[in-house]
Structures are given as structure tokens and as C-alpha cells.
């Protein structure tokens, strides 16, 4: 699967290697409905190789994913991530 990165995905200075690790082996994947005029979002929650817990948001493109957001996990996603770890 091809993964591309939008400029917005670099805002929080999370490296591509870290993002790819979460996408390739997520703890949780959520599908969020499309906002008005937008595309459905996929939220990947998981750890990179060093154990850093990240939230990564992407949209589907023709041949893969376009990552639009990546940062350390926020409290709003923490409980969902912890629940996924317990499964």
C-alpha cells in the first residue's frame, strides 16, 4: 500500500518512520465519518518502534493512504487506545 504525507502531517514533527510503524501495526483503527465536503478519515492509534504512542489520521486515496495528521496521542484518544491494548 502506498502512503503519502500531506504537509499538515508534519505540523507536530513526528517522523515518517514513526508514522509508518503505527499504520503498519496499529493497536486500534477507527473509521470516522466524512465531514461536510470531506473524505472519511481513518484514525490509527498505536506505538512506534520506541514505544511512543501516536495518533495518525489519514484519508484513502486511489492507491493507498494520505496521512493528514500525526502527533503524540491526546487524552481524547487515550481511553480508546488503552481499551484496544486490553483486547
Backbone as XML, in Angstrom:
<?xml version="1.0"?>
<chain id="A" units="angstrom">
  <residue number="1" name="UNK">
    <atom name="N" x="0.844" y="-1.175" z="0.000"/>
    <atom name="CA" x="0.000" y="0.000" z="0.000"/>
    <atom name="C" x="0.893" y="1.244" z="0.000"/>
  </residue>
  <residue number="2" name="UNK">
    <atom name="N" x="0.550" y="2.181" z="-0.832"/>
    <atom name="CA" x="1.287" y="3.439" z="-0.932"/>
    <atom name="C" x="0.821" y="4.384" z="0.185"/>
  </residue>
  <residue number="3" name="UNK">
    <atom name="N" x="1.761" y="5.042" z="0.838"/>
    <atom name="CA" x="1.440" y="6.023" z="1.871"/>
    <atom name="C" x="2.107" y="7.339" z="1.502"/>
  </residue>
  <residue number="4" name="UNK">
    <atom name="N" x="1.297" y="8.381" z="1.389"/>
    <atom name="CA" x="1.795" y="9.725" z="1.113"/>
    <atom name="C" x="1.550" y="10.593" z="2.340"/>
  </residue>
  <residue number="5" name="UNK">
    <atom name="N" x="2.282" y="11.689" z="2.429"/>
    <atom name="CA" x="2.178" y="12.573" z="3.582"/>
    <atom name="C" x="1.843" y="13.987" z="3.142"/>
  </residue>
  <residue number="6" name="UNK">
    <atom name="N" x="0.740" y="14.515" z="3.681"/>
    <atom name="CA" x="0.383" y="15.910" z="3.442"/>
    <atom name="C" x="1.281" y="16.788" z="4.313"/>
  </residue>
  <residue number="7" name="UNK">
    <atom name="N" x="1.454" y="18.024" z="3.924"/>
    <atom name="CA" x="2.259" y="18.962" z="4.717"/>
    <atom name="C" x="1.731" y="19.055" z="6.152"/>
  </residue>
  <residue number="8" name="UNK">
    <atom name="N" x="0.420" y="18.987" z="6.314"/>
    <atom name="CA" x="-0.190" y="19.086" z="7.646"/>
    <atom name="C" x="0.252" y="17.961" z="8.579"/>
  </residue>
  <residue number="9" name="UNK">
    <atom name="N" x="0.662" y="16.833" z="8.024"/>
    <atom name="CA" x="1.099" y="15.700" z="8.840"/>
    <atom name="C" x="2.425" y="15.978" z="9.539"/>
  </residue>
  <residue number="10" name="UNK">
    <atom name="N" x="3.162" y="16.991" z="9.103"/>
    <atom name="CA" x="4.456" y="17.325" z="9.690"/>
    <atom name="C" x="4.357" y="18.393" z="10.779"/>
  </residue>
  <residue number="11" name="UNK">
    <atom name="N" x="3.176" y="18.917" z="11.006"/>
    <atom name="CA" x="2.983" y="20.025" z="11.947"/>
    <atom name="C" x="3.571" y="19.732" z="13.331"/>
  </residue>
  <residue number="12" name="UNK">
    <atom name="N" x="3.391" y="18.509" z="13.821"/>
    <atom name="CA" x="3.841" y="18.166" z="15.173"/>
    <atom name="C" x="5.197" y="17.462" z="15.177"/>
  </residue>
  <residue number="13" name="UNK">
    <atom name="N" x="5.869" y="17.494" z="14.034"/>
    <atom name="CA" x="7.241" y="16.986" z="13.903"/>
    <atom name="C" x="7.403" y="15.513" z="14.299"/>
  </residue>
  <residue number="14" name="UNK">
    <atom name="N" x="6.461" y="14.701" z="13.855"/>
    <atom name="CA" x="6.568" y="13.257" z="14.032"/>
    <atom name="C" x="7.136" y="12.697" z="12.732"/>
  </residue>
  <residue number="15" name="UNK">
    <atom name="N" x="8.207" y="11.948" z="12.825"/>
    <atom name="CA" x="8.875" y="11.423" z="11.644"/>
    <atom name="C" x="8.082" y="10.371" z="10.896"/>
  </residue>
  <residue number="16" name="UNK">
    <atom name="N" x="8.376" y="10.258" z="9.617"/>
    <atom name="CA" x="7.673" y="9.319" z="8.749"/>
    <atom name="C" x="7.836" y="7.880" z="9.209"/>
  </residue>
  <residue number="17" name="UNK">
    <atom name="N" x="9.009" y="7.526" z="9.681"/>
    <atom name="CA" x="9.253" y="6.154" z="10.138"/>
    <atom name="C" x="8.331" y="5.804" z="11.293"/>
  </residue>
  <residue number="18" name="UNK">
    <atom name="N" x="8.159" y="6.739" z="12.208"/>
    <atom name="CA" x="7.263" y="6.518" z="13.353"/>
    <atom name="C" x="5.824" y="6.343" z="12.880"/>
  </residue>
  <residue number="19" name="UNK">
    <atom name="N" x="5.406" y="7.203" z="11.955"/>
    <atom name="CA" x="4.041" y="7.147" z="11.430"/>
    <atom name="C" x="3.802" y="5.815" z="10.717"/>
  </residue>
  <residue number="20" name="UNK">
    <atom name="N" x="4.738" y="5.414" z="9.883"/>
    <atom name="CA" x="4.585" y="4.152" z="9.152"/>
    <atom name="C" x="4.502" y="2.960" z="10.094"/>
  </residue>
  <residue number="21" name="UNK">
    <atom name="N" x="5.244" y="2.989" z="11.196"/>
    <atom name="CA" x="5.186" y="1.892" z="12.165"/>
    <atom name="C" x="3.783" y="1.749" z="12.743"/>
  </residue>
  <residue number="22" name="UNK">
    <atom name="N" x="3.134" y="2.877" z="13.026"/>
    <atom name="CA" x="1.776" y="2.835" z="13.586"/>
    <atom name="C" x="0.771" y="2.362" z="12.541"/>
  </residue>
  <residue number="23" name="UNK">
    <atom name="N" x="0.916" y="2.825" z="11.304"/>
    <atom name="CA" x="-0.005" y="2.407" z="10.245"/>
    <atom name="C" x="0.153" y="0.915" z="9.949"/>
  </residue>
  <residue number="24" name="UNK">
    <atom name="N" x="1.375" y="0.425" z="9.957"/>
    <atom name="CA" x="1.628" y="-0.977" z="9.628"/>
    <atom name="C" x="1.225" y="-1.938" z="10.737"/>
  </residue>
  <residue number="25" name="UNK">
    <atom name="N" x="1.247" y="-1.499" z="11.987"/>
    <atom name="CA" x="0.905" y="-2.377" z="13.111"/>
    <atom name="C" x="0.138" y="-1.588" z="14.174"/>
  </residue>
  <residue number="26" name="UNK">
    <atom name="N" x="-1.091" y="-1.150" z="13.854"/>
    <atom name="CA" x="-1.847" y="-0.331" z="14.803"/>
    <atom name="C" x="-2.452" y="-1.166" z="15.931"/>
  </residue>
  <residue number="27" name="UNK">
    <atom name="N" x="-2.653" y="-0.519" z="17.055"/>
    <atom name="CA" x="-3.391" y="-1.140" z="18.150"/>
    <atom name="C" x="-4.882" y="-1.011" z="17.882"/>
  </residue>
  <residue number="28" name="UNK">
    <atom name="N" x="-5.290" y="0.142" z="17.372"/>
    <atom name="CA" x="-6.699" y="0.432" z="17.065"/>
    <atom name="C" x="-6.762" y="1.187" z="15.741"/>
  </residue>
  <residue number="29" name="UNK">
    <atom name="N" x="-7.770" y="0.865" z="14.929"/>
    <atom name="CA" x="-8.081" y="1.636" z="13.727"/>
    <atom name="C" x="-9.551" y="2.007" z="13.793"/>
  </residue>
  <residue number="30" name="UNK">
    <atom name="N" x="-9.820" y="3.297" z="13.670"/>
    <atom name="CA" x="-11.194" y="3.793" z="13.693"/>
    <atom name="C" x="-11.520" y="4.425" z="12.347"/>
  </residue>
  <residue number="31" name="UNK">
    <atom name="N" x="-12.762" y="4.279" z="11.924"/>
    <atom name="CA" x="-13.235" y="4.963" z="10.725"/>
    <atom name="C" x="-14.181" y="6.060" z="11.176"/>
  </residue>
  <residue number="32" name="UNK">
    <atom name="N" x="-13.848" y="7.295" z="10.855"/>
    <atom name="CA" x="-14.688" y="8.430" z="11.217"/>
    <atom name="C" x="-15.454" y="8.899" z="9.990"/>
  </residue>
  <residue number="33" name="UNK">
    <atom name="N" x="-16.718" y="9.284" z="10.176"/>
    <atom name="CA" x="-17.493" y="9.758" z="9.029"/>
    <atom name="C" x="-16.860" y="11.002" z="8.415"/>
  </residue>
  <residue number="34" name="UNK">
    <atom name="N" x="-17.130" y="11.178" z="7.149"/>
    <atom name="CA" x="-16.595" y="12.336" z="6.431"/>
    <atom name="C" x="-17.248" y="13.615" z="6.931"/>
  </residue>
  <residue number="35" name="UNK">
    <atom name="N" x="-16.440" y="14.651" z="7.165"/>
    <atom name="CA" x="-17.023" y="15.955" z="7.492"/>
    <atom name="C" x="-17.672" y="16.518" z="6.224"/>
  </residue>
  <residue number="36" name="UNK">
    <atom name="N" x="-18.539" y="17.510" z="6.357"/>
    <atom name="CA" x="-19.175" y="18.085" z="5.172"/>
    <atom name="C" x="-18.126" y="18.478" z="4.121"/>
  </residue>
  <residue number="37" name="UNK">
    <atom name="N" x="-18.299" y="17.961" z="2.924"/>
    <atom name="CA" x="-17.388" y="18.286" z="1.835"/>
    <atom name="C" x="-16.042" y="17.594" z="1.907"/>
  </residue>
  <residue number="38" name="UNK">
    <atom name="N" x="-15.881" y="16.654" z="2.840"/>
    <atom name="CA" x="-14.586" y="15.996" z="3.000"/>
    <atom name="C" x="-14.657" y="14.504" z="2.770"/>
  </residue>
  <residue number="39" name="UNK">
    <atom name="N" x="-13.602" y="13.827" z="3.159"/>
    <atom name="CA" x="-13.497" y="12.378" z="2.995"/>
    <atom name="C" x="-13.513" y="11.692" z="4.352"/>
  </residue>
  <residue number="40" name="UNK">
    <atom name="N" x="-13.941" y="10.430" z="4.335"/>
    <atom name="CA" x="-13.892" y="9.619" z="5.549"/>
    <atom name="C" x="-12.452" y="9.588" z="6.064"/>
  </residue>
  <residue number="41" name="UNK">
    <atom name="N" x="-12.300" y="9.641" z="7.377"/>
    <atom name="CA" x="-10.971" y="9.613" z="7.980"/>
    <atom name="C" x="-10.727" y="8.278" z="8.670"/>
  </residue>
  <residue number="42" name="UNK">
    <atom name="N" x="-9.497" y="7.826" z="8.591"/>
    <atom name="CA" x="-9.056" y="6.655" z="9.323"/>
    <atom name="C" x="-8.125" y="7.142" z="10.421"/>
  </residue>
  <residue number="43" name="UNK">
    <atom name="N" x="-8.353" y="6.699" z="11.632"/>
    <atom name="CA" x="-7.503" y="7.058" z="12.763"/>
    <atom name="C" x="-6.781" y="5.792" z="13.220"/>
  </residue>
  <residue number="44" name="UNK">
    <atom name="N" x="-5.461" y="5.852" z="13.188"/>
    <atom name="CA" x="-4.617" y="4.745" z="13.643"/>
    <atom name="C" x="-4.024" y="5.143" z="14.986"/>
  </residue>
  <residue number="45" name="UNK">
    <atom name="N" x="-4.210" y="4.313" z="15.987"/>
    <atom name="CA" x="-3.631" y="4.539" z="17.306"/>
    <atom name="C" x="-2.678" y="3.399" z="17.588"/>
  </residue>
  <residue number="46" name="UNK">
    <atom name="N" x="-1.459" y="3.734" z="17.998"/>
    <atom name="CA" x="-0.512" y="2.677" z="18.285"/>
    <atom name="C" x="0.858" y="3.217" z="18.647"/>
  </residue>
  <residue number="47" name="UNK">
    <atom name="N" x="1.769" y="2.281" z="18.854"/>
    <atom name="CA" x="3.131" y="2.619" z="19.271"/>
    <atom name="C" x="4.094" y="2.510" z="18.100"/>
  </residue>
  <residue number="48" name="UNK">
    <atom name="N" x="5.083" y="3.391" z="18.109"/>
    <atom name="CA" x="6.163" y="3.257" z="17.134"/>
    <atom name="C" x="7.190" y="2.275" z="17.706"/>
  </residue>
  <residue number="49" name="UNK">
    <atom name="N" x="8.302" y="2.097" z="17.043"/>
    <atom name="CA" x="9.312" y="1.122" z="17.466"/>
    <atom name="C" x="9.900" y="1.428" z="18.839"/>
  </residue>
  <residue number="50" name="UNK">
    <atom name="N" x="9.883" y="2.700" z="19.246"/>
    <atom name="CA" x="10.444" y="3.068" z="20.548"/>
    <atom name="C" x="9.422" y="3.020" z="21.677"/>
  </residue>
  <residue number="51" name="UNK">
    <atom name="N" x="8.151" y="2.725" z="21.347"/>
    <atom name="CA" x="7.101" y="2.682" z="22.359"/>
    <atom name="C" x="6.327" y="3.981" z="22.497"/>
  </residue>
  <residue number="52" name="UNK">
    <atom name="N" x="6.658" y="4.973" z="21.717"/>
    <atom name="CA" x="5.942" y="6.253" z="21.733"/>
    <atom name="C" x="4.553" y="6.032" z="21.142"/>
  </residue>
  <residue number="53" name="UNK">
    <atom name="N" x="3.508" y="6.426" z="21.875"/>
    <atom name="CA" x="2.131" y="6.218" z="21.433"/>
    <atom name="C" x="1.681" y="7.417" z="20.601"/>
  </residue>
  <residue number="54" name="UNK">
    <atom name="N" x="1.210" y="7.118" z="19.383"/>
    <atom name="CA" x="0.839" y="8.161" z="18.437"/>
    <atom name="C" x="-0.600" y="8.009" z="17.975"/>
  </residue>
  <residue number="55" name="UNK">
    <atom name="N" x="-1.148" y="9.123" z="17.517"/>
    <atom name="CA" x="-2.401" y="9.115" z="16.772"/>
    <atom name="C" x="-2.058" y="9.588" z="15.366"/>
  </residue>
  <residue number="56" name="UNK">
    <atom name="N" x="-2.531" y="8.853" z="14.391"/>
    <atom name="CA" x="-2.257" y="9.159" z="12.988"/>
    <atom name="C" x="-3.599" y="9.164" z="12.261"/>
  </residue>
  <residue number="57" name="UNK">
    <atom name="N" x="-3.873" y="10.224" z="11.529"/>
    <atom name="CA" x="-5.117" y="10.325" z="10.778"/>
    <atom name="C" x="-4.788" y="10.357" z="9.290"/>
  </residue>
  <residue number="58" name="UNK">
    <atom name="N" x="-5.571" y="9.608" z="8.518"/>
    <atom name="CA" x="-5.338" y="9.523" z="7.077"/>
    <atom name="C" x="-6.672" y="9.455" z="6.339"/>
  </residue>
  <residue number="59" name="UNK">
    <atom name="N" x="-6.609" y="9.743" z="5.050"/>
    <atom name="CA" x="-7.749" y="9.552" z="4.157"/>
    <atom name="C" x="-7.307" y="8.593" z="3.061"/>
  </residue>
  <residue number="60" name="UNK">
    <atom name="N" x="-8.271" y="7.857" z="2.536"/>
    <atom name="CA" x="-7.964" y="6.932" z="1.446"/>
    <atom name="C" x="-7.766" y="7.721" z="0.149"/>
  </residue>
  <residue number="61" name="UNK">
    <atom name="N" x="-6.762" y="7.313" z="-0.600"/>
    <atom name="CA" x="-6.568" y="7.838" z="-1.951"/>
    <atom name="C" x="-6.595" y="6.638" z="-2.891"/>
  </residue>
  <residue number="62" name="UNK">
    <atom name="N" x="-6.543" y="6.893" z="-4.166"/>
    <atom name="CA" x="-6.710" y="5.841" z="-5.169"/>
    <atom name="C" x="-5.873" y="4.602" z="-4.895"/>
  </residue>
  <residue number="63" name="UNK">
    <atom name="N" x="-4.610" y="4.778" z="-4.588"/>
    <atom name="CA" x="-3.734" y="3.619" z="-4.430"/>
    <atom name="C" x="-3.124" y="3.492" z="-3.036"/>
  </residue>
  <residue number="64" name="UNK">
    <atom name="N" x="-3.782" y="4.033" z="-2.025"/>
    <atom name="CA" x="-3.260" y="3.904" z="-0.666"/>
    <atom name="C" x="-3.868" y="4.892" z="0.298"/>
  </residue>
  <residue number="65" name="UNK">
    <atom name="N" x="-2.991" y="5.548" z="1.076"/>
    <atom name="CA" x="-3.415" y="6.483" z="2.115"/>
    <atom name="C" x="-2.655" y="7.801" z="1.997"/>
  </residue>
  <residue number="66" name="UNK">
    <atom name="N" x="-3.332" y="8.867" z="2.376"/>
    <atom name="CA" x="-2.714" y="10.175" z="2.515"/>
    <atom name="C" x="-2.784" y="10.541" z="3.992"/>
  </residue>
  <residue number="67" name="UNK">
    <atom name="N" x="-1.643" y="10.589" z="4.658"/>
    <atom name="CA" x="-1.587" y="10.943" z="6.078"/>
    <atom name="C" x="-1.749" y="12.458" z="6.190"/>
  </residue>
  <residue number="68" name="UNK">
    <atom name="N" x="-2.736" y="12.875" z="6.999"/>
    <atom name="CA" x="-3.015" y="14.301" z="7.138"/>
    <atom name="C" x="-2.725" y="14.829" z="8.541"/>
  </residue>
  <residue number="69" name="UNK">
    <atom name="N" x="-2.452" y="13.923" z="9.496"/>
    <atom name="CA" x="-2.245" y="14.348" z="10.884"/>
    <atom name="C" x="-1.457" y="13.268" z="11.605"/>
  </residue>
  <residue number="70" name="UNK">
    <atom name="N" x="-0.488" y="13.687" z="12.419"/>
    <atom name="CA" x="0.274" y="12.744" z="13.240"/>
    <atom name="C" x="0.824" y="13.485" z="14.448"/>
  </residue>
  <residue number="71" name="UNK">
    <atom name="N" x="0.596" y="12.914" z="15.626"/>
    <atom name="CA" x="1.114" y="13.528" z="16.847"/>
    <atom name="C" x="1.060" y="12.524" z="17.990"/>
  </residue>
  <residue number="72" name="UNK">
    <atom name="N" x="1.681" y="12.897" z="19.121"/>
    <atom name="CA" x="1.552" y="12.076" z="20.316"/>
    <atom name="C" x="0.067" y="11.992" z="20.665"/>
  </residue>
  <residue number="73" name="UNK">
    <atom name="N" x="-0.324" y="10.848" z="21.184"/>
    <atom name="CA" x="-1.737" y="10.622" z="21.461"/>
    <atom name="C" x="-2.271" y="11.649" z="22.468"/>
  </residue>
  <residue number="74" name="UNK">
    <atom name="N" x="-3.467" y="12.145" z="22.206"/>
    <atom name="CA" x="-4.121" y="13.107" z="23.086"/>
    <atom name="C" x="-5.084" y="12.384" z="24.019"/>
  </residue>
  <residue number="75" name="UNK">
    <atom name="N" x="-5.469" y="13.043" z="25.119"/>
    <atom name="CA" x="-6.390" y="12.414" z="26.068"/>
    <atom name="C" x="-7.691" y="11.913" z="25.426"/>
  </residue>
  <residue number="76" name="UNK">
    <atom name="N" x="-8.182" y="12.592" z="24.392"/>
    <atom name="CA" x="-9.447" y="12.179" z="23.780"/>
    <atom name="C" x="-9.356" y="10.795" z="23.133"/>
  </residue>
  <residue number="77" name="UNK">
    <atom name="N" x="-8.161" y="10.349" z="22.770"/>
    <atom name="CA" x="-7.980" y="9.030" z="22.166"/>
    <atom name="C" x="-7.373" y="8.008" z="23.131"/>
  </residue>
  <residue number="78" name="UNK">
    <atom name="N" x="-6.862" y="8.448" z="24.268"/>
    <atom name="CA" x="-6.136" y="7.565" z="25.184"/>
    <atom name="C" x="-6.985" y="6.376" z="25.651"/>
  </residue>
  <residue number="79" name="UNK">
    <atom name="N" x="-8.246" y="6.624" z="26.049"/>
    <atom name="CA" x="-9.090" y="5.522" z="26.547"/>
    <atom name="C" x="-9.361" y="4.506" z="25.442"/>
  </residue>
  <residue number="80" name="UNK">
    <atom name="N" x="-9.561" y="4.953" z="24.225"/>
    <atom name="CA" x="-9.796" y="4.042" z="23.098"/>
    <atom name="C" x="-8.551" y="3.193" z="22.858"/>
  </residue>
  <residue number="81" name="UNK">
    <atom name="N" x="-7.394" y="3.828" z="22.923"/>
    <atom name="CA" x="-6.127" y="3.099" z="22.748"/>
    <atom name="C" x="-5.947" y="2.062" z="23.860"/>
  </residue>
  <residue number="82" name="UNK">
    <atom name="N" x="-6.166" y="2.458" z="25.093"/>
    <atom name="CA" x="-5.992" y="1.529" z="26.227"/>
    <atom name="C" x="-6.954" y="0.358" z="26.128"/>
  </residue>
  <residue number="83" name="UNK">
    <atom name="N" x="-8.186" y="0.619" z="25.705"/>
    <atom name="CA" x="-9.154" y="-0.452" z="25.533"/>
    <atom name="C" x="-8.683" y="-1.426" z="24.444"/>
  </residue>
  <residue number="84" name="UNK">
    <atom name="N" x="-8.137" y="-0.903" z="23.379"/>
    <atom name="CA" x="-7.610" y="-1.750" z="22.302"/>
    <atom name="C" x="-6.438" y="-2.595" z="22.756"/>
  </residue>
  <residue number="85" name="UNK">
    <atom name="N" x="-5.632" y="-2.061" z="23.633"/>
    <atom name="CA" x="-4.482" y="-2.813" z="24.162"/>
    <atom name="C" x="-4.950" y="-3.988" z="25.008"/>
  </residue>
  <residue number="86" name="UNK">
    <atom name="N" x="-6.078" y="-3.802" z="25.690"/>
    <atom name="CA" x="-6.596" y="-4.834" z="26.594"/>
    <atom name="C" x="-7.266" y="-5.996" z="25.875"/>
  </residue>
  <residue number="87" name="UNK">
    <atom name="N" x="-7.610" y="-5.792" z="24.597"/>
    <atom name="CA" x="-8.306" y="-6.865" z="23.842"/>
    <atom name="C" x="-7.387" y="-7.994" z="23.465"/>
  </residue>
</chain>
